[in-house]
Amino acid sequence: MGKTFAEKVLARKAGLSEAVPGQIVEVTPDLGMSHDNTAAIRRIFAKLGLDRVKEPERFVVILDHVVPAAQVQYAENHKDIREFVREQGIRFYDVGRGICHQVVVEEGLARPGDLILGADSHTTTYGALGAFSAGIGRSEMAALWATSKLWLKVPSTIRIELYGRLPELITAKDVILYLIGKLGADGALYRSVEFAGPLVEGMSISERLVLSNMAAEMGAKNGYIAPDEVTFEYLKGRVEGDYEPIYPDPDANYEEVLRFDLSDLSPQVACPHTVDNVVPIEEVAGKRVDQVLLGTCTGGRLADLRLALEVMGGRPVAEGVRMLVLPASREVYVKAAEEGLLKKFAEAGALVLNPGCGPCLGAHQGVLAPGEVCLSTSNRNFKGRMGSPEAEIYLASPAVAGATAVTGEICDPRSLS
Amino acid sequence: MIKGRAWKYGDDVNTDVIFPGRYTYARMEPEEMAKHALEDLDPNFAKEVRPGDVIVAGKNFGCGSSREQAATCLVAAGVGAVVAKSFARIFFRNAINNGLPVLEIPEAVDAIQPGDEVEIDLERGVLIHKGVEYRFPPLPETVLEILQDGGLIPHLKKALAKEG
């Protein structure tokens, strides 16, 4: 019987000839990633009584969650982190470089066949490049700093095959919201997910990253997409050295194989307060909003900004609506500036903010008051996530965000073209 | 032996309502974290929880953000264990790594009502509620060792000391 991607990659990283679902293996990741939580991880690490990170070259730290610091305590954390990475010789990206999951990809730190563990739940993102990447906790990152090793349970695998051609203005975000709605927030719990099929093969890296990113929202451990010419082309000039892609065997033993034809997909919206509360846009169109957030590790890439502007079509942001635009990284910011996108957003009345996570986790840069409604391109709509527990968050694509910003109500982008 | 009253909640209790994001990058000691435990789900919980109390919930408990404080704040609040139909994977790991027993016993979840007395014997692998014993499969050895040492950091400290 053939092997799934997860079984193959975990066997390789554990130095075993094979690994089977349910087995616990001890692995050494190729990369360990942490962000603003590095300050807290450092405090945990100190409890171990160690001075030195065992293999600093395996780690990266990226400041993105509350940047620039919104309060003194955040500033103290950042200061601690800068001191720590300098003292340990850990690769570091300071505030302004961008959201960790975009920076890791842009900097070529995630390669096909790699094992990446990150102290962030959306670490699943790098699966889009053919890596096995999963989120872990802070104590686990401290343990990795100390020993370079961690236990993982080998997951069983669900393969999701996507067919058809997406209609105009329908995006990867609509695809993944649709799938989460179908499977549920625990539909892939503890499982490895492999996204495959012609529809996925036809997607750009930017789109594939959205699928793998939000695999976390169906409970998946990781979300793999087989690396191909599109992947190799993207990685050219970004990745140093060789890498060894890993592919599932054609006769791999899947727990489940799901097939969807998405040729008739309409814009999808996740309603409060869970990501799997998904409806086609017709059911919520017309809902008044106070804020539109275009950005985050799910919806802040260059293609997302272009698409939102295309849908806005030169119209101004509607009266009474605050539109926040956060490019996912400095690279995205600079390109968006070169293309004149940032100017167009500003002229339309939007507020262009620095790259970072800010409003998505309700830390700063646009939190919601009780009773307010936000339409967001981000990946979570939990109660209280963006500020008041009495606020409502709707999740949708950048196209829906653009349409909603200019009409002031949740709006089908196809109705504006 | 873990013994306490049950606090019962539904499916998909996420880490944002267990420990809100507005506190997650603040410097906070566990005692302070305990005051915000379940703040956006049940504002009475932190005020009324007693040592040994057990959280009983539906499927996918702890979904969402990887924030470890979701487990740390419950331990600091005195929670003896969480019993659920299933757990989100990062929360499951964080709970073990903080020395918090997490048990999947779907039948017990259906039977237990808010405020009921619950007893759990980890060694025997049994939960007792109203005289009925619910058995649960033993945790993997790797996991049990971490739990017995009081979490990953004390466990690792012990291992490092042994290596000398």
Interface residues (C-beta under 8 A of the other chain):
Chain A: I24 D36 N37 A39 A40 I44 K47 L48 G49 L50 H65 V66 Q73 Y74 E76 N77 A119 D120 S121 T123 G135 I136 G137 R138 S139 E140 A142 A143 A146 T147 W151 K153 A185 D186 L189 Y190 G219 K221 T274 D276 L361 G362 A363 V367 R380 F382 K383 G384 R385 G387 P389
Chain B: D12 N14 D16 V17 P20 G21 R22 T24 Y25 A26 R27 D40 L41 K59 N60 C63 G64 S65 S66 R67 E68 A71 S86 A88 R89 I90 R93 N94 N97 N98 P140 T142 G151 L152 I153 L156 K157 L160
